[in-house]
């Protein structure tokens, strides 16, 4: 008998959205506990997630505090090797996209989301620099994606698609022109899947 999954999240957290998308894909009905998006975290939540970030996934005595790790774990827990990667080569490609998104793109994505999606006050001169760096990173990430699609790695849907669909939720609001056409195709495919579910 498997334990109840609990997802500590917030509806507007793009990192939590990634995990919720995969839970939906897997047909898993996890119990959710909402954590405030802004402000101080409770002592109880900090005991669970020492960094206080969103989300946290709890499966019995296992606490997963990183969203990409949660994606990997859930796919493996459910033995969905089609989503995780059926062999070492496929898994390496999936992991490359997950890691590149988190390490190379996300900091620059957030730097633009701060003012373009969340309305934070950032001086006009600083905005242009942030946008330029994001466009550069989007172009590099785009080159990692399959040229023909429809998914990030071509014909196979993977957890990388779930990560992309959640993390780039605000892409249409960002002043980046038509950067990253492959990424936009992957997002469109993900949106069509969500509507079809």
Secondary structure, DSSP 8 states (H G I E B T S, - for coil): ----EEEEE-TT-HHHHHHHHHHHHHT---EEEE--SSS---HHHHHH-TT--S-EEEETTEEE--HHHHHHHHHHHTT-HHHH-SSHHHHHHHHHHHHHIIIIIHHHHHHHHHHHTT-----HHHHHHHHHHHHHHHHHHHHHS-SS-SBTTBSS--HHHHHHHHHTTTGGGSS-TT--HHHHHHHHHHHHHHHH-
